[in-house]
């Protein structure tokens, strides 16, 4: 599916009719970068396909156009079968290492002939059948369209079924290889074309993808962005949801996000995406007010253990306060690993309550006190297994995340009030990011999901 945000604010789609009409005069005007286009191309697996059919990709294009003041913004994506001219294929990741029949079907071909490829194998992998289909899709766009592409996104999920903490380096090498190949298809350098990584909650090893994307984002040479760090505050497709309590069923299509959440997640990426496009075009960062923040949301910077209570310190991005709505008050999503490591997990203790104690602090009570020393315990947000019917809410769920008050900051920003210009699906409060421990700098950065308690 493709959609184009035209200079008058209208979004035209290749199917599905008109999505967004030009906002009435007098509403917030947004940016003034002078860019001709804020076009994007998106790929991934079936969640990317659903997101496209839900219109999520087109809403992020509208948000990019607003923040950048670009003349037009076009969203390009197609969901199809391996080998067809498309950017998203169900159930097949970048570089397959688990299922031999998928080795050559993936975006990169695992030519090593086994399930234990090396970093060098991933670095040298040629295009697989999905990759050739992606290249065909780009060719069909034409050189004129390719030349004005402003960003690439990868909405990943099934990579979490392929990789663990022990072979994360292979996944990162495959990601770097894939970024280079897509940029080559579009005739762009890394500096010219930002690459966005993000994805839905999908499997136990999601954290391996999160760590990998955080490491890529920390290396300036990659020009990569971990665009939407927190997506676990969402429901499975087909779920029934009570907006007064936050409770939801597991849904009829486990592993896939519901349409309202796809739109919310993609809209959440507008600001960070727009900032990356400004930087890649050599434009000043302050063309978008610094007061709006990076667009990534608040982060955990400290967690102190006192018996069965964890005092958590939050660093705001642009917000000024914390909100603990619905099931968030029951501690949903917060958990501590009592000893062990991500590669060899210890006992997981989930939270039973969460209370705001100041504008930057939370008190989270665990089901029981850890037995290991605080420094041997790690805090997670979220810890989940969404495919376990006995734990339907462990992945946080729609409306159940601790958030900041970013919507009020955005509303007060005058011409950059995106909700005022484009509607209530934009400009919502930002959820707390998954806590991540980063060590080293640049290409030597190592990311580890969770943070040690003090």
Secondary structure, DSSP 8 states (H G I E B T S, - for coil): -EEEE-TTS-EEESSS-EEE----TTS--------SB-EEEEEESHHHHHHHHHTHHHHHHHHHHHHHT-SBEEEE--EE-TTSS-SEETT--SB--S-GGGTTTSSB--TTSSS---HHHHHH--B-HHHHHHHHHHHHH-HHHHTTEEEEEEE--GGGGT--GGGHHHHHHHHHHHHHHHHHHHT--TTTSEEEEE----STTHHHHHHHHHHHHH-GGG-EEE--S---S--EET--B-TTT--B---SEEEEE-HHHHHHHHHHTHHHHHHHHHHHTT--GGGS-GGG--SS--EEEEEEEETTEEEEEEE-SS--S-EE-GGGGGTTTEEEEEEE-SSSEEEEEEEEEEEEEETTEEEEEESS--SS-GGGEEEEE----TT-GGGTTTT--TT-SEE--HHHHHHTTGGG-HHHHH-TTSS---B----EEEES-GGG-EEEEBEE--
